[in-house]
Amino acid sequence: MLLVFCGISAPAAASLAIFNDGRIVKISDYRVSGEDIEITLPGGGGYTTSLLAVERIVDDEVAAPPAEVKDLKPARKGLDLSYKTVRNASRPTPYARLIDEECRKANLDVGFVTALIRAESNFNPYAVSRKGARGLMQLMPATAERLGVRRSFDPAANIRGGVRYLKSLCVRFSNAPELVLAAYNAGEDAVESYGGVPPYRETVNYVKKILSWWSPPPPAPTV
């Protein structure tokens, strides 16, 4: 099996390691080695722990310009992110049938999910990020385990788990796409702590990129 690694060692810039037990640790570097992650702490020192203990890693916690975060402020009412046949992806994409099937089951917008997969892996089922995230929807091992995904490189299993997770975020954040995407990237707790899109440059750019690829559904006609 061919694995595509998007870099194994992170650049020497501050990052945040978010652990399953709720701890948020500032780190200066990290390296994924198999099922473990070697963490370097600011000022020197570090330790190795299981990748299963890490919920996610967010690169570069330096705040994005306030104007950029303000641009992503969600509307008071969430959008209609439900599944509709007419909202299918506008152009054929790899794994379109699997994406459509899982979106239909979860009642989730196909175009929204397709744009997220494009950003996460560009439809490469064997993608592995330098953080250790795997597969089409870039599930971290801890997230995959929580979702019951045993084979992250299996397209059907990965999409099923990723869509299920995304649907739970839609419920939690009332279908506000900016908040749903921010939570997928930076974590639910970060979104709730900041009361909106966290000012992490990585997260702000991630949300803006996906929204630029996805066309929101038209508003419901008024009676």
Helices and strands as residue ranges (DSSP letters): E 4-6, E 15-19, E 24-27, E 29-33, E 36-40, E 46-50, G 51-53, E 54-59, H 66-71, G 85-87, H 96-106, H 110-121, E 127-129, H 141-147, H 155-172, H 177-186, H 188-194, H 201-213
